[in-house]
Amino acid sequence: MAENDDDGAAVEELLGIRLGYLLKHAQLRLAERAGPALAPFGLDARELAVLALLAAGHPLSQVEAARRLGVDRTTMVALVDVLEGKELVERRRSKKDRRRNVVELTELGKRVLADAEDARESAEREFLAPLGAKDAARLVEALRVLIRTPNSP
């Protein structure tokens, strides 16, 4: 067992300075906390993201929601199918454009979203707690900057 621990420490020492390794493993640790926090609501993180997006503004089509979340259409259709099966969302014809379907939260979806968001936020706070409030806020802001900055060719 000590040999495995030594191997693990050596790998961490070698790769622990690589940003990709650090981000990947931080995301995995966060998922280890968020998954169980969302389980009582019958949701995973991707489904929660769809609900949050749909609650954030005017009704969206599946195509618009997919674009905003950065997922392909097929994946979005599958996510909406699952959420519709759980009675958290419903598809309707757009009042503005009858050729278009929009996806909206049901009343149950709104309640589940509120409770699941509380659980997600709590899991994130626990995950970030070792950094302290100030460093946690800096990390979140730094990540926001990185994902908002356009890629250079």
Secondary structure as the mmCIF struct_conf table of DSSP 4:
data_model
#
loop_
_struct_conf.conf_type_id
_struct_conf.id
_struct_conf.beg_label_comp_id
_struct_conf.beg_label_asym_id
_struct_conf.beg_label_seq_id
_struct_conf.end_label_comp_id
_struct_conf.end_label_asym_id
_struct_conf.end_label_seq_id
HELX_RH_AL_P HELX_RH_AL_P1 ALA A 2 LEU A 15
TURN_TY1_P TURN_TY1_P1 GLY A 16 ILE A 17
HELX_RH_AL_P HELX_RH_AL_P2 LEU A 19 LEU A 38
HELX_RH_3T_P HELX_RH_3T_P1 ALA A 39 PHE A 41
TURN_TY1_P TURN_TY1_P2 GLY A 42 GLY A 42
HELX_RH_AL_P HELX_RH_AL_P3 ALA A 45 ALA A 55
BEND BEND1 ALA A 56 HIS A 58
STRN STRN1 LEU A 60 LEU A 60
HELX_RH_AL_P HELX_RH_AL_P4 GLN A 62 LEU A 69
TURN_TY1_P TURN_TY1_P3 GLY A 70 GLY A 70
HELX_RH_AL_P HELX_RH_AL_P5 ARG A 73 GLY A 85
TURN_TY1_P TURN_TY1_P4 LYS A 86 GLU A 87
BEND BEND2 LEU A 88 LEU A 88
STRN STRN2 VAL A 89 ARG A 93
BEND BEND3 LYS A 95 LYS A 96
TURN_TY1_P TURN_TY1_P5 ARG A 98 ARG A 99
STRN STRN3 ASN A 101 LEU A 105
HELX_RH_AL_P HELX_RH_AL_P6 GLU A 107 LEU A 128
HELX_RH_3T_P HELX_RH_3T_P2 ALA A 129 LEU A 131
HELX_RH_AL_P HELX_RH_AL_P7 GLY A 132 ARG A 148
BEND BEND4 THR A 149 THR A 149
HELX_LH_PP_P HELX_LH_PP_P1 PRO A 150 SER A 152
#
